[in-house]
Amino acid sequence: MREKYILALDEGTTSARAVIFDRRLRIVGSAQKEFTQIYPRAGWVEHDPMEIYASQYAVMTEALMKNDVEPSQIAALGITNQRETTIVWNKKTGRPIYNAIVWQCRRTSDYCTKIKNTPLAEYIRHTTGLVPDAYFSATKIKWILDNVAGAREMAERGELLFGTVDTWLLWKLTDGRSHKTDETNAARTMIYNINTHDWDEKLLCEFGIPRSMLPEVLASGDDFGYFEYNGAKIPITGMAGDQQSSLFGHGCFERGSMKNTYGTGCFVLANTGDAPIYSKNGLVTTAAATLHGSHSYALEGSVFTAGAVVQWLRDELGVIKTAAESEACAEAVKSNEGVYIVPAFTGMGAPYWNMYARGTIIGLTRGTGKNHIVRAALEGIAYQSKDVLDTMMEEIGAVPYELEVDGGASANNFLMQFQSDITGLTVARPRLLETTAAGAAMLAGLYVGYFDSAEEIIRTREIERRFEPKMAKSDVSRLLEGWNKAVFRALDWEKQE
């Protein structure tokens, strides 16, 4: 009998990935494909849902074929995804009625601002763990129903379905048989009650969202249906939003354990155990990934623009040819020479939650070169992460043993060392950087008995490198003073205009 594997589909903000894992959670093969980013107006971000699915299907096929893995060898499939991104489609035709509105999109900012100082805002916080923000799905659904001709009438007749990207992929993979999501994704919609573990009727009424549109909510490791592929029926038994999947993949099962993912955005999550902690400083409370029959919670702080600033340097400014080149550029100069970049292209997340902040470059002089700008961009990622980490440690009342990291930008040694320097924390980078995909694979594999235990998997993983703080405290203080001044100038920029 040929070896069995777990297949993880990792549908991110800018690309689709498929990763095949063995029983020791080693990567057997993978494939990746970028897809189109659509910017209809300033601050608006969209994706084509059909392209999302086509890209994901293509990389799945490529990963299996180029590694000579038969569909019958896949013991289970797990899905992890960009969260909050909203898709509404026709139940009969299977066609989206509008492009996917991406988590980064700010089109509903003004509506959310009106909510912020009302009793509804406090209700949202205690019910969903979130703050009223255009980041989350609820106001995106409302916008589609209000702005696409005939959409609200179709929704009231039960003809439309809503899903975040996980639900959309699941629905397509199962040929429309399964309209489900997991609790980690449901908890990011701003209409899911994390205390009762159900969609909240008051919020559905407030946003005008018919319950008939919504998927069934399961645990992250559960039976989501099956995928028929070349004669094989592959169980789909793992599903989690990318950040909770990463938290699970790092083995952050204990209260206070913490990780940071450096992707398109930066996402710091800390496990808070079986009870939610409600932040007083702008962090959000959310569901953590668990297996069937259990519930767990996490605190989260989001940096909206992290790796995306490196893409911006490459694609829009053209100052680097590849993302990997940014490390050499940053190390080519001894300091930032007073240059700071606040990459608030789509507002700022925790602890600021300012939808009107915009990207800022400050401190330029005649001697500023491209290397200073590249270095300032990478430092901006670390500064934003520190702001979140400081807030999180204060809320939990504990300092983690070390900060677990993953994501594409965590491969950048300059960034990881700088992160360690300004936070004073040991930064632990595992050899396996595909932690998000690994989390989905673990959830899927544990549910079908492919893996014996999550703890055993984590015990055998390798840490590729630990970064220890080296910078003098006086230098850290000086740099942070400059960063805080730069942030002050970036806040409310669009609103002031």
KEFISE-198852 format. One line per field, with one value per residue (C-alpha): residue number from 1; residue in three letters; x, y, z. Coordinates in Angstrom, 1 decimal, always signed. Example, Ala and Ser with C-alpha at 12.3 -4.5 7.8 and 13.67 -1.06 7.14 Angstrom:
// KEFISE-198852
nr: 1,2
rest: ALA,SER
px: +12.3,+13.7
py: -4.5,-1.1
pz: +7.8,+7.1
***
This chain:
// KEFISE-198852
nr: 1,2,3,4,5,6,7,8,9,10,11,12,13,14,15,16,17,18,19,20,21,22,23,24,25,26,27,28,29,30,31,32,33,34,35,36,37,38,39,40,41,42,43,44,45,46,47,48,49,50,51,52,53,54,55,56,57,58,59,60,61,62,63,64,65,66,67,68,69,70,71,72,73,74,75,76,77,78,79,80,81,82,83,84,85,86,87,88,89,90,91,92,93,94,95,96,97,98,99,100,101,102,103,104,105,106,107,108,109,110,111,112,113,114,115,116,117,118,119,120,121,122,123,124,125,126,127,128,129,130,131,132,133,134,135,136,137,138,139,140,141,142,143,144,145,146,147,148,149,150,151,152,153,154,155,156,157,158,159,160,161,162,163,164,165,166,167,168,169,170,171,172,173,174,175,176,177,178,179,180,181,182,183,184,185,186,187,188,189,190,191,192,193,194,195,196,197,198,199,200,201,202,203,204,205,206,207,208,209,210,211,212,213,214,215,216,217,218,219,220,221,222,223,224,225,226,227,228,229,230,231,232,233,234,235,236,237,238,239,240,241,242,243,244,245,246,247,248,249,250,251,252,253,254,255,256,257,258,259,260,261,262,263,264,265,266,267,268,269,270,271,272,273,274,275,276,277,278,279,280,281,282,283,284,285,286,287,288,289,290,291,292,293,294,295,296,297,298,299,300,301,302,303,304,305,306,307,308,309,310,311,312,313,314,315,316,317,318,319,320,321,322,323,324,325,326,327,328,329,330,331,332,333,334,335,336,337,338,339,340,341,342,343,344,345,346,347,348,349,350,351,352,353,354,355,356,357,358,359,360,361,362,363,364,365,366,367,368,369,370,371,372,373,374,375,376,377,378,379,380,381,382,383,384,385,386,387,388,389,390,391,392,393,394,395,396,397,398,399,400,401,402,403,404,405,406,407,408,409,410,411,412,413,414,415,416,417,418,419,420,421,422,423,424,425,426,427,428,429,430,431,432,433,434,435,436,437,438,439,440,441,442,443,444,445,446,447,448,449,450,451,452,453,454,455,456,457,458,459,460,461,462,463,464,465,466,467,468,469,470,471,472,473,474,475,476,477,478,479,480,481,482,483,484,485,486,487,488,489,490,491,492,493,494,495,496,497
rest: MET,ARG,GLU,LYS,TYR,ILE,LEU,ALA,LEU,ASP,GLU,GLY,THR,THR,SER,ALA,ARG,ALA,VAL,ILE,PHE,ASP,ARG,ARG,LEU,ARG,ILE,VAL,GLY,SER,ALA,GLN,LYS,GLU,PHE,THR,GLN,ILE,TYR,PRO,ARG,ALA,GLY,TRP,VAL,GLU,HIS,ASP,PRO,MET,GLU,ILE,TYR,ALA,SER,GLN,TYR,ALA,VAL,MET,THR,GLU,ALA,LEU,MET,LYS,ASN,ASP,VAL,GLU,PRO,SER,GLN,ILE,ALA,ALA,LEU,GLY,ILE,THR,ASN,GLN,ARG,GLU,THR,THR,ILE,VAL,TRP,ASN,LYS,LYS,THR,GLY,ARG,PRO,ILE,TYR,ASN,ALA,ILE,VAL,TRP,GLN,CYS,ARG,ARG,THR,SER,ASP,TYR,CYS,THR,LYS,ILE,LYS,ASN,THR,PRO,LEU,ALA,GLU,TYR,ILE,ARG,HIS,THR,THR,GLY,LEU,VAL,PRO,ASP,ALA,TYR,PHE,SER,ALA,THR,LYS,ILE,LYS,TRP,ILE,LEU,ASP,ASN,VAL,ALA,GLY,ALA,ARG,GLU,MET,ALA,GLU,ARG,GLY,GLU,LEU,LEU,PHE,GLY,THR,VAL,ASP,THR,TRP,LEU,LEU,TRP,LYS,LEU,THR,ASP,GLY,ARG,SER,HIS,LYS,THR,ASP,GLU,THR,ASN,ALA,ALA,ARG,THR,MET,ILE,TYR,ASN,ILE,ASN,THR,HIS,ASP,TRP,ASP,GLU,LYS,LEU,LEU,CYS,GLU,PHE,GLY,ILE,PRO,ARG,SER,MET,LEU,PRO,GLU,VAL,LEU,ALA,SER,GLY,ASP,ASP,PHE,GLY,TYR,PHE,GLU,TYR,ASN,GLY,ALA,LYS,ILE,PRO,ILE,THR,GLY,MET,ALA,GLY,ASP,GLN,GLN,SER,SER,LEU,PHE,GLY,HIS,GLY,CYS,PHE,GLU,ARG,GLY,SER,MET,LYS,ASN,THR,TYR,GLY,THR,GLY,CYS,PHE,VAL,LEU,ALA,ASN,THR,GLY,ASP,ALA,PRO,ILE,TYR,SER,LYS,ASN,GLY,LEU,VAL,THR,THR,ALA,ALA,ALA,THR,LEU,HIS,GLY,SER,HIS,SER,TYR,ALA,LEU,GLU,GLY,SER,VAL,PHE,THR,ALA,GLY,ALA,VAL,VAL,GLN,TRP,LEU,ARG,ASP,GLU,LEU,GLY,VAL,ILE,LYS,THR,ALA,ALA,GLU,SER,GLU,ALA,CYS,ALA,GLU,ALA,VAL,LYS,SER,ASN,GLU,GLY,VAL,TYR,ILE,VAL,PRO,ALA,PHE,THR,GLY,MET,GLY,ALA,PRO,TYR,TRP,ASN,MET,TYR,ALA,ARG,GLY,THR,ILE,ILE,GLY,LEU,THR,ARG,GLY,THR,GLY,LYS,ASN,HIS,ILE,VAL,ARG,ALA,ALA,LEU,GLU,GLY,ILE,ALA,TYR,GLN,SER,LYS,ASP,VAL,LEU,ASP,THR,MET,MET,GLU,GLU,ILE,GLY,ALA,VAL,PRO,TYR,GLU,LEU,GLU,VAL,ASP,GLY,GLY,ALA,SER,ALA,ASN,ASN,PHE,LEU,MET,GLN,PHE,GLN,SER,ASP,ILE,THR,GLY,LEU,THR,VAL,ALA,ARG,PRO,ARG,LEU,LEU,GLU,THR,THR,ALA,ALA,GLY,ALA,ALA,MET,LEU,ALA,GLY,LEU,TYR,VAL,GLY,TYR,PHE,ASP,SER,ALA,GLU,GLU,ILE,ILE,ARG,THR,ARG,GLU,ILE,GLU,ARG,ARG,PHE,GLU,PRO,LYS,MET,ALA,LYS,SER,ASP,VAL,SER,ARG,LEU,LEU,GLU,GLY,TRP,ASN,LYS,ALA,VAL,PHE,ARG,ALA,LEU,ASP,TRP,GLU,LYS,GLN,GLU
px: +0.0,+1.3,+2.1,-0.8,-0.5,-2.5,-3.2,-3.5,-5.0,-3.7,-5.7,-4.0,-4.5,-2.2,-1.7,-3.0,-0.9,-1.2,+1.1,+1.4,+2.5,+3.6,+3.1,+6.0,+4.6,+7.4,+6.6,+6.4,+5.5,+3.9,+2.8,+1.9,+0.2,-0.5,-3.8,-5.1,-5.5,-8.3,-8.4,-11.6,-11.1,-8.7,-9.0,-11.1,-9.7,-11.4,-10.6,-12.4,-13.9,-13.8,-10.1,-9.5,-11.1,-9.3,-6.0,-6.5,-7.6,-4.6,-2.0,-3.6,-3.4,+0.1,+1.3,-0.1,+1.0,+4.6,+5.2,+3.5,+0.9,-2.4,-5.7,-6.3,-3.2,-4.7,-6.0,-7.7,-7.8,-7.5,-8.4,-6.9,-7.7,-7.5,-10.2,-13.1,-13.0,-16.6,-18.2,-21.9,-23.1,-26.3,-27.3,-28.7,-26.1,-23.1,-21.9,-20.8,-23.0,-20.1,-16.3,-15.0,-14.6,-11.2,-10.4,-8.2,-11.1,-12.1,-15.3,-17.5,-15.3,-17.8,-20.6,-18.4,-17.4,-21.1,-21.5,-18.4,-19.8,-23.2,-24.5,-24.2,-20.4,-20.3,-22.8,-20.6,-17.5,-19.1,-21.0,-18.4,-15.2,-14.6,-14.7,-16.8,-14.5,-14.6,-12.0,-14.7,-17.4,-20.7,-20.6,-19.2,-22.2,-24.5,-22.7,-23.2,-26.9,-27.4,-25.5,-25.9,-29.1,-31.7,-29.4,-31.4,-34.6,-32.8,-31.4,-34.8,-36.1,-33.3,-31.5,-28.1,-25.4,-22.6,-19.2,-15.7,-13.1,-13.0,-16.8,-16.6,-13.8,-15.6,-18.9,-17.0,-15.0,-18.1,-20.1,-22.5,-23.2,-21.6,-22.2,-20.2,-17.5,-15.5,-15.7,-12.5,-13.8,-17.3,-15.8,-14.3,-17.6,-18.9,-22.3,-21.2,-21.7,-18.6,-20.3,-23.3,-21.5,-24.2,-25.0,-26.4,-30.0,-29.8,-26.7,-28.3,-31.3,-29.0,-27.1,-30.1,-28.5,-31.0,-29.9,-30.6,-27.5,-25.2,-23.2,-23.4,-20.6,-18.4,-15.2,-12.0,-11.3,-14.6,-16.5,-17.0,-17.9,-15.8,-14.1,-14.5,-11.3,-10.3,-12.3,-11.2,-13.5,-11.2,-12.5,-12.4,-11.8,-9.8,-10.7,-9.4,-8.7,-5.1,-4.0,-5.7,-4.4,-0.9,-1.5,-2.4,+0.5,+2.9,+1.6,+0.3,-2.1,-1.4,-2.7,-0.3,+1.6,+2.0,+2.9,+3.3,+2.7,+4.5,+2.4,+0.6,-0.4,+1.1,-1.0,-0.2,-2.3,-2.1,-4.0,-6.2,-7.6,-11.3,-12.4,-12.4,-10.4,-11.9,-9.3,-9.3,-6.7,-7.9,-7.1,-9.9,-11.2,-11.7,-12.1,-9.0,-8.9,-10.0,-11.1,-14.7,-16.3,-14.2,-13.9,-10.9,-10.2,-7.4,-6.5,-5.5,-3.8,-3.6,-1.1,-2.9,+0.2,+3.4,+4.8,+2.6,+5.0,+7.8,+5.6,+5.0,+8.7,+9.1,+6.0,+5.1,+8.4,+10.7,+13.5,+14.0,+13.6,+12.7,+11.4,+14.5,+16.6,+15.2,+17.4,+20.7,+19.5,+18.6,+22.0,+23.9,+23.3,+24.2,+20.9,+17.7,+19.3,+16.1,+13.8,+10.5,+7.8,+4.4,+2.8,-0.8,-2.0,-5.4,-5.6,-4.0,-5.2,-4.5,-3.9,-4.9,-7.9,-7.8,-9.4,-8.3,-4.5,-2.5,+1.0,+3.7,+7.4,+9.1,+12.6,+13.9,+17.0,+19.2,+21.4,+18.5,+19.0,+16.9,+18.6,+17.4,+13.9,+14.0,+15.4,+12.7,+10.0,+11.2,+11.6,+8.0,+6.8,+8.6,+7.5,+3.9,+4.3,+5.9,+2.9,+0.6,+2.9,+3.2,-0.5,-1.1,+1.4,-0.2,-3.7,-2.6,-0.3,+2.5,+5.6,+5.9,+8.9,+9.6,+7.8,+7.0,+7.1,+6.2,+5.1,+7.1,+8.7,+10.0,+12.7,+14.2,+17.1,+17.3,+13.6,+13.7,+16.8,+15.3,+12.1,+14.0,+16.0,+13.1,+10.8,+13.5,+12.0,+13.7,+12.3,+12.0,+11.8,+10.9,+12.5,+9.0,+7.8,+4.6,+3.0,-0.4,-0.7,+0.7,-2.1,-4.8,-3.0,-2.8,-6.5,-7.5,-5.1,-6.0,-9.7,-9.3,-6.6,-3.7,-1.7,-1.6,-1.5,-0.8,+1.6,+3.7,+4.0,+5.1,+7.7,+9.5,+9.6,+12.9,+13.6,+15.8,+17.1,+16.5,+17.2,+18.3,+18.1,+21.4,+20.6,+21.4,+18.3,+19.2,+19.2,+15.9,+14.4,+15.6,+14.2,+10.9,+10.6,+11.0,+8.5,+5.8,+6.3,+5.9,+2.7,+1.2,+1.6,+0.1,-3.1,-6.3,-4.5,-7.4,-10.0,-8.0,-8.1
py: +0.0,+3.4,+6.0,+8.3,+12.0,+15.1,+17.9,+21.5,+24.2,+27.6,+30.4,+33.7,+37.3,+37.4,+33.7,+30.2,+27.4,+23.7,+21.8,+18.0,+16.7,+13.3,+11.7,+13.7,+16.9,+17.2,+18.8,+16.2,+18.8,+22.2,+24.6,+28.3,+30.7,+34.4,+35.9,+39.3,+42.1,+44.5,+48.2,+49.8,+53.0,+54.3,+52.1,+49.5,+46.0,+43.1,+39.6,+37.5,+34.6,+32.4,+33.1,+32.3,+28.9,+28.3,+29.2,+26.9,+24.0,+24.5,+24.5,+21.5,+19.6,+20.7,+19.7,+16.2,+15.6,+16.9,+14.8,+11.7,+11.6,+9.9,+11.4,+8.0,+8.7,+11.7,+10.7,+14.1,+17.6,+20.8,+24.4,+27.6,+31.0,+34.7,+35.7,+38.3,+38.4,+38.3,+36.4,+36.3,+34.0,+32.6,+29.3,+28.0,+29.2,+29.0,+32.4,+35.2,+38.3,+40.6,+40.4,+39.2,+42.2,+41.7,+42.1,+45.1,+47.0,+50.2,+51.1,+50.7,+52.8,+55.7,+53.4,+51.8,+55.2,+56.0,+52.8,+53.4,+55.7,+54.0,+51.3,+48.9,+49.1,+47.8,+45.1,+44.0,+43.9,+41.7,+39.5,+39.0,+40.1,+42.5,+46.3,+48.0,+48.1,+47.8,+45.0,+42.4,+40.8,+42.1,+45.5,+44.0,+41.7,+44.7,+46.7,+44.0,+43.6,+47.4,+48.1,+45.1,+45.4,+43.0,+41.4,+42.2,+40.8,+37.6,+37.3,+37.6,+34.9,+32.6,+32.6,+33.9,+32.3,+34.1,+32.7,+33.7,+32.2,+28.8,+28.4,+29.4,+26.8,+24.1,+24.8,+24.5,+21.5,+19.6,+20.7,+22.7,+19.8,+21.5,+25.1,+25.3,+27.2,+26.8,+28.8,+30.7,+32.1,+32.7,+34.7,+37.2,+38.2,+40.5,+38.7,+35.5,+35.3,+33.7,+33.1,+31.2,+29.8,+30.8,+33.6,+36.5,+37.5,+41.1,+41.7,+40.0,+42.3,+45.3,+44.7,+43.3,+39.9,+37.0,+33.9,+31.7,+33.1,+31.9,+28.6,+26.0,+26.5,+23.6,+23.2,+23.6,+19.8,+18.3,+16.7,+19.3,+16.9,+15.2,+16.2,+13.8,+14.0,+11.5,+8.7,+9.4,+10.7,+12.8,+13.8,+17.5,+17.5,+20.6,+24.3,+27.4,+31.0,+31.5,+33.1,+30.6,+27.8,+29.3,+29.5,+25.8,+24.9,+26.5,+24.4,+27.4,+25.3,+26.8,+30.0,+32.8,+31.2,+33.7,+33.9,+36.5,+35.7,+38.0,+37.8,+40.4,+41.7,+40.9,+39.0,+38.5,+35.9,+34.7,+31.7,+32.7,+29.3,+28.4,+31.8,+35.0,+38.0,+41.4,+43.9,+47.5,+48.6,+47.8,+44.1,+41.8,+38.6,+35.7,+31.9,+29.7,+26.5,+23.4,+19.8,+18.7,+19.1,+21.8,+25.6,+27.9,+31.6,+34.0,+37.6,+39.1,+42.3,+43.0,+45.0,+45.6,+46.1,+44.1,+42.0,+44.1,+47.0,+44.9,+44.1,+47.8,+48.5,+45.9,+46.4,+50.1,+51.9,+49.4,+49.9,+46.2,+43.3,+40.6,+40.5,+38.6,+41.6,+43.7,+42.1,+42.9,+46.5,+47.0,+45.6,+47.8,+50.9,+51.2,+52.9,+54.3,+57.8,+59.2,+57.8,+56.1,+54.5,+54.0,+51.6,+52.5,+52.0,+50.8,+52.3,+51.0,+48.1,+47.4,+49.2,+52.3,+51.1,+54.2,+53.7,+57.1,+56.7,+56.6,+55.6,+58.1,+58.4,+60.9,+62.1,+62.3,+64.3,+64.8,+61.9,+59.5,+56.5,+53.5,+51.4,+53.7,+53.5,+49.7,+49.5,+51.9,+49.7,+46.6,+48.4,+49.7,+46.1,+45.4,+48.6,+47.9,+44.4,+45.7,+48.1,+45.0,+42.8,+45.4,+45.8,+42.0,+41.3,+44.0,+42.5,+38.9,+40.0,+37.8,+37.8,+34.8,+32.5,+33.3,+34.7,+32.1,+33.4,+32.3,+33.7,+34.7,+37.8,+35.8,+34.4,+37.9,+37.8,+41.6,+41.9,+39.1,+40.5,+44.0,+42.5,+40.8,+44.0,+46.4,+44.0,+42.4,+39.0,+35.9,+35.3,+31.6,+30.7,+27.1,+25.2,+24.7,+28.1,+26.8,+26.9,+28.1,+25.2,+22.9,+23.9,+23.0,+19.7,+18.9,+19.7,+17.5,+14.7,+14.6,+14.3,+11.2,+9.6,+10.2,+11.9,+10.4,+13.8,+17.4,+17.6,+14.8,+16.6,+19.8,+18.0,+16.7,+20.0,+21.8,+25.5,+26.7,+29.8,+31.9,+35.6,+37.2,+41.0,+42.7,+46.4,+48.9,+50.1,+53.7,+53.0,+51.2,+54.2,+56.7,+54.6,+54.1,+57.9,+58.5,+55.8,+57.3,+60.7,+59.2,+57.4,+60.6,+62.2,+59.3,+59.1,+60.5,+61.8,+61.0,+62.5,+65.7,+66.2
pz: +0.0,-0.9,+1.7,+2.9,+3.2,+4.4,+1.8,+3.0,+0.9,+2.0,+0.3,+1.2,+0.3,-2.7,-3.6,-3.4,-2.1,-1.7,+0.6,+1.1,+4.5,+5.7,+9.2,+10.7,+9.3,+6.7,+3.4,+0.6,-2.1,-2.7,-5.4,-5.3,-7.7,-7.3,-8.3,-9.3,-6.9,-7.9,-6.7,-8.0,-6.0,-3.4,-0.3,-2.0,-2.5,-4.3,-5.7,-8.4,-6.5,-9.6,-9.9,-6.2,-6.8,-10.1,-8.6,-5.6,-7.8,-10.1,-7.4,-5.7,-9.0,-9.6,-6.1,-6.5,-10.0,-9.8,-6.6,-8.0,-5.3,-6.2,-4.9,-3.2,-1.1,+0.6,+4.0,+4.6,+3.4,+5.5,+4.4,+5.8,+4.4,+4.4,+6.9,+6.8,+2.9,+1.9,-1.0,-1.8,-4.5,-6.2,-4.6,-7.9,-10.4,-8.2,-9.5,-7.3,-7.6,-6.9,-6.5,-3.1,-0.9,+0.8,+4.5,+3.6,+1.9,+3.6,+1.7,+4.8,+7.1,+7.4,+8.3,+11.0,+12.4,+13.0,+15.0,+17.2,+19.8,+20.1,+22.4,+19.5,+19.6,+23.1,+22.2,+19.3,+21.5,+24.2,+21.8,+19.0,+20.7,+17.9,+17.4,+14.7,+11.8,+8.0,+8.4,+9.4,+7.2,+8.4,+6.8,+3.6,+3.4,+4.0,+1.3,-1.3,-0.4,-0.5,-3.7,-6.1,-8.0,-6.7,-4.2,-1.1,-2.6,-3.7,-0.2,+1.4,-0.9,+0.2,-3.1,-2.0,+0.1,+2.1,+2.9,+3.8,+1.5,+3.4,+2.9,-0.8,-1.5,+0.5,-1.4,-4.7,-3.8,-2.6,-5.7,-3.5,-1.1,+1.9,+3.0,+6.3,+8.1,+11.3,+14.4,+13.8,+10.6,+11.9,+14.8,+12.3,+10.7,+13.4,+13.5,+15.4,+19.2,+20.6,+24.0,+22.7,+19.6,+17.2,+14.8,+16.7,+15.8,+17.0,+14.8,+11.8,+12.2,+12.6,+9.4,+7.5,+6.9,+6.4,+8.4,+5.4,+3.8,+6.6,+6.7,+9.4,+12.0,+13.1,+15.2,+13.2,+13.3,+12.2,+9.3,+6.6,+3.8,+1.1,-2.2,-5.1,-7.2,-9.9,-8.4,-4.8,-2.0,+0.1,+3.6,+4.3,+8.1,+8.9,+8.5,+10.2,+9.5,+8.6,+11.9,+14.2,+12.0,+12.5,+16.3,+16.3,+14.0,+16.4,+19.2,+21.2,+23.1,+26.6,+28.0,+27.3,+24.4,+21.6,+17.9,+15.1,+11.5,+9.0,+5.9,+3.8,+7.2,+10.6,+13.1,+16.8,+18.6,+22.2,+23.5,+26.5,+27.3,+27.7,+28.7,+26.6,+27.7,+26.6,+25.8,+27.1,+24.6,+21.1,+20.8,+19.6,+21.3,+18.9,+18.7,+18.6,+16.6,+18.4,+17.6,+17.6,+21.0,+22.5,+22.5,+23.1,+22.8,+21.7,+21.9,+18.6,+17.3,+13.6,+11.6,+8.3,+6.2,+6.8,+3.9,+1.6,+2.1,+0.7,-2.3,-2.7,-2.7,-5.4,-7.6,-7.2,-6.4,-8.2,-5.7,-5.3,-7.7,-5.3,-1.7,-0.6,-1.8,+1.0,+3.6,+1.9,+1.3,+4.9,+6.1,+3.6,+5.8,+9.5,+10.5,+9.2,+9.4,+10.9,+8.1,+9.2,+7.1,+8.6,+6.1,+6.9,+3.3,+4.5,+8.0,+11.2,+13.3,+17.0,+19.2,+17.2,+15.2,+13.0,+9.6,+8.4,+8.9,+5.7,+4.7,+5.6,+4.9,+7.2,+8.0,+4.4,+3.7,+0.6,+1.8,+1.9,-0.4,-1.4,+1.2,+4.0,+2.6,+2.4,+5.9,+7.2,+5.6,+7.3,+10.6,+10.2,+10.2,+13.5,+15.2,+14.4,+15.8,+19.0,+19.5,+19.4,+21.5,+24.3,+24.5,+24.5,+27.2,+29.4,+28.8,+29.6,+32.4,+31.3,+29.1,+26.8,+27.0,+23.4,+20.4,+17.8,+14.2,+10.8,+7.4,+4.4,+5.9,+8.9,+6.6,+6.7,+9.2,+9.5,+10.3,+12.9,+14.7,+14.7,+16.1,+18.9,+19.6,+20.0,+21.9,+24.2,+23.4,+22.0,+18.5,+17.6,+13.9,+13.2,+10.3,+8.9,+8.0,+6.5,+9.9,+8.7,+6.2,+8.9,+11.3,+8.8,+8.1,+11.8,+12.4,+9.4,+10.3,+14.0,+13.2,+11.0,+13.3,+10.9,+13.7,+17.2,+19.0,+18.4,+21.4,+19.9,+16.6,+18.3,+20.5,+17.4,+15.4,+14.9,+15.6,+12.8,+14.6,+17.7,+17.7,+20.9,+21.8,+21.1,+20.8,+23.7,+25.5,+24.9,+21.1,+21.4,+23.2,+20.6,+17.7,+19.4,+20.1,+16.4,+15.5,+17.9,+16.3,+12.8,+13.8,+15.3,+11.9,+10.0,+12.1,+10.7,+7.6,+5.2,+7.6,+7.9,+4.2
***
